[in-house]
């Protein structure tokens, strides 16, 4: 297997991978053999038609697709292992060449977790939370808002997230919005006209939101690691027991790993409030 890697400073990774023609031919022959066994050709019993006749009738593009399905995951996994990378998202695959009797080439774009420099964040957070602890006679004491604390946290910490993970989140948010628009019985043009926005406005808005949300997720994860904030089995079980209904309980039971992440994040936020 031939593969090269390109890294960007935001931890985006591009893998260029070549699948040799010899393996493509071998895999193609195997798939055709399987197709012959199940082929229904007029004049022959099922699976008994000669290979040449079946080959002449099969959709060659569909065969190529099956070959790709079989080889791409293996070659991508081999490249990840060879270059010792730790992707945090599924790759975006782009096939470069898919010609007969030639090597096939494809690129896989992915990313690793960003580096997070907490950069003495505690002192800045303390300044924000301490202002809310000053008692002024005649005035109600207010805690620092979540937004104030998170804004200060993001100002203090250095973190650069991959453009790929931001793009994926923007696509998710756009798809979610389109689904909501459809549910309301509106077209996209009607929705944009009512909000006085363009598609580009939406994308920019969602890009800003996605970038901030993703940064915050990794920042809280890093703080939890530094402060050794963990989640116990009892905390998970207690949360499941306190579910509002049976459907929610089953959902939490089926996603304990995600539930643990949410509980850990909340415990980290509680830690920040107490600084």
N, C-alpha and C positions, 0 to 999 in steps of 0.2 A: 504494500500500500504506500502511495505517495501522498504526503500532506504537508502543507505549510501553514504557519500561523501568523496573523497580524494582530497586534494588540494596540488599543488606543488608551489614552490616559484616563478616560472615564470608565475603564474596565470592559469596554466592548471588545469582543473577540471575533475575528473572521478566520474561519478554517477553509482552506482551499484543498479539496480532496479529489484524487484521481482513482477511478476503478479500472483495473486493467481489462483489456478486451477479452483476454483468455477466460477470465472468470465470468464476464458478461455472457460469453458464448456458452460456457458450461451451465450457468444458471438458466439461460434461455432454453437450452436443450432439456433440462430437468422439468421446467414448467410446461414445455410442449408435450413431454412424455406424460405428465399428469393430465394434460388436456385431452390427449388421445384416449386415455382410459375412461373418460366420461363423455366423450364427444358423441352427439347424435347426428349421424350423417345418413341421409336417405339412401337406402339400398344396402345398408350394413346394420348389424346389431349394435346396440350401444357399446362403445368402447372397442369395437372390432374393426373400425375403418383404418386403412393404411395410414402411416404417419404422414406421408407426402400429401395425401388428399386432405388430411386435417390441417396441415401446415398451410396449404393453399387457401383454406377457407377461414382460418382464424384471423381476428383483428390484430394486426401486428402492433398497433399502438397500445392495445390492451395488454399484450404480452410484455411490451416494454415497461408498462406501468407496473405489472406484477414483478418484473425483475427489479425495478427500482424499490418497490415495497420490501423486497427481500434483502437487497444489498445496502441500501442507504442507512438504515439503523445500525447495522454492524460496522460499516466503515466510519460512520460518525462516532460511534462508541470507541472504536480503535484509535481514532484521531484524538479524542478527548484524553484517553489513557496515555497515548504517546507523548502528548504535549503537557501532560500533568495539569490539566485545568479543572476547575470546579464550577460548572455552569449552574446558574440558579433559575434558568428558564429553559423551556424547550426551544430548540433552534429554529431559525427561519431558513428554509432550504431554497436555494436558487440553482436550478440545473443550467450549467453553462453549455455543455455539448452532449448530444444524445444521438450521435450518428452511428449507422451500421458499420461494423468492422473497424471501429476505432475505440480508443479508451473513452470512458465517460468522465466528465468533470463536473463537480458541483461545489458550491460554497455553502457553508453553514454559519450563520451569524447568531451569536449568543453573547452572554456576559457573565461575569463573576460578581460576587457581592462587592460593593464599593468599600474603599478604605475610609474609616471614620476617625477623624481626629477630634476628640472631645474638647481639647483646647481650653481647659480650665473653666468649663461651663458652669460649675457649681457656684462660683462667686457671682457670676452674672444673674443666675437664677435666684440666688439669695437676695440680691438687690431688688429684684422684682417682688418676691414674696414678702420681704421685710417691710416694704412700703405699706402693705396691707395690714401689718401687725402694729403699726403706729396708731395709738388711740388718741383721737382728737375729741375733746369734750363737746358734747352736743351733736356729734356726727356719728352716724351708724358705721360700724367697722365692717369693711368689705374685704373679702379674700381676693387675691389676684385672679383674674379670669383665666380660664383655660387658654383662650386665644393669646392673652398677654404672655403667659408662661411659655407657650409653644413658639411664639414669635421670637422671644428672647433666646430660647434654646437654639433655634435655627440660626440666629445671628451669631451665636457663640461657637457653634460647631462647624468644622470644615468637612464637607462630604460632597462628592461629585458622583451622581448616578448615571448609569449608561443610558444613552439616548434610545437604545432598543427597548428597555423595560418601560421607559416613559411612553414610547410610541404604542406599545402593547396596551398600556393602561388607558391612553387616549382613545384607542380603538374600542376598548371595552365600554368606556363612558359614552362614546358616540352611539354604539350599538344599543346601549341601555336607553339613551334618550330617544332614538328612533323607535324603539319598542313602545315607549311611553306615548310618543306622538301617535303611533298607529292605534294604540289602545283608546286614545281620546277621539279617534276618528278624524284626525287631521293629516294633511300632507306636510312634508318637510317645508315646502315653500310657505304654506299657511303659518306654520309655527315660527319660521324665521321672520315673516312679516309682522306677526303679533309681538315678537320680542325685539324687533328692530335690530336684528343681528344677521350676519352672513355666516356661511359655513366656515369661513376662515376665522371669524370672530369666535365661533364655538370651539374650533380646534385650539386657538390660542388660549382661551379660557380654560379648557380642559388640560392643556399642556402645563399651564401654571399650577393647576390643582394637582395633577398627577405628580409633577416634580416635587411639590411640597409634601404631599402625602407619602411618597416613596422615601424621600429623605428622612421624614419623621419616623417612619417605620424602622429604618436602619439605625437611626440615632438611638431610639428607645431600645432596640435590640442590643446595641453596643453598651449602653448604660446598664442594662440588665446583666450583661456578662461581667462588666467591671465591678458591679455591686453585688454580684452573686445572688441575684434575685431569681428564685426558682418557684416552681409550682408543684405542690404535693398531690398525690393521688386523692387524698381526702378533699382537697379544694375542688378538684375536678368532679368528684362524686357529689359533693354538696351542691355545686352549681347545677348538675343534672337533676338532682332531687328537687331543686327549687324552680324547675322549669314551669312555665305558666300553664302548659297543657301537654297532653300525650304526644302530639305531633312534634312540639318543640323538644320534648325529652328524647324522642327517638332520633331527631336530627342531631342533638348534642352527643348522644351515645355513638352515633355513626361517625362523628368528626371530633374525636377526643384530642387529636393532635392540634387541630385548629383551635379548639376550645382552650387548650393549655396555652397556646400563643396569645390568645385574647386575654386570658387571666393574667399572664405574665406582663403583658403590656399595661394592663390596668394597675397592677402592683407597682410598676415602674413609674406611672403617672402619679400614683399616691406618694411614692418616694420623693418625687420632685416637688410636690405640694408642701412637703414637710421641711424642705431645705430652708 
